[in-house]
Amino acid sequence: METPLRLLLVEDEPFVALDLQMLLTDVGHEVVGVAEDTAEALSLADSEHPEAALVDVKLRDGPTGPDIGRALLDRGVRVVFVTGNPEMLPADLKTSQPVVDKPFSLARIEDALERVKAA
């Protein structure tokens, strides 16, 4: 990792969120919050100003990840989708944003974060 990022995690499975948070902080990134649904994600984005977000597709309030991703992109937050449901992403998001399939590895997450930093 070259430069640490301020990251928002949008994930409603507590063990997955904790795993991601530990992996990312262990390599130097700062996790500014974990959101389980749309309201939490947008509130944290507005208050914490993350540089990037890792967003699942299916969350506590349904398959809202694509909408959250668009809202975050509109706020200038770079997005990586981390999901077991990549087929649920609209084609424009699937081709414009990195997608990491679950189960994920740190190497695949870091590769995706490097891609959004370079964009």
C-alpha positions, 0 to 999 in steps of 0.5 A, a space after each residue: 500500500 502506498 497511501 492510506 485511505 479514509 474508508 467507509 464500509 457499507 456492510 450489514 453482516 457484522 462478521 464480514 464488516 469486522 473482518 474487512 475493518 481488521 484487514 484494512 486497519 492492519 495495513 494502515 487504512 483508517 476505517 471512519 465508520 461502518 454502515 448497515 443501510 442507506 441512511 447510515 451510509 449517507 450520514 457517515 459519508 456526510 459527517 466523516 468525508 471518506 475518500 473511498 467506500 467498500 459497498 455491499 449490494 444487499 444490505 439491511 434495507 434491501 438491494 440498495 448498494 447500487 443506489 448508495 454507490 451512486 450517491 457516494 460517487 455524487 459526493 466525490 467518494 470513490 466506490 468499490 463494490 464488495 459483494 456476493 451478488 455482482 450480477 445485481 449491479 447495473 452494467 454501468 456500475 459494474 464496468 465503471 467501478 471495481 467489483 470484488 467478489 465475496 469471499 474476498 482477499 486482502 490482495 483483491 481489496 487492495 488492488 481495487 483500492 489502488 484502481 480507484 485511487 488511480 482513476 
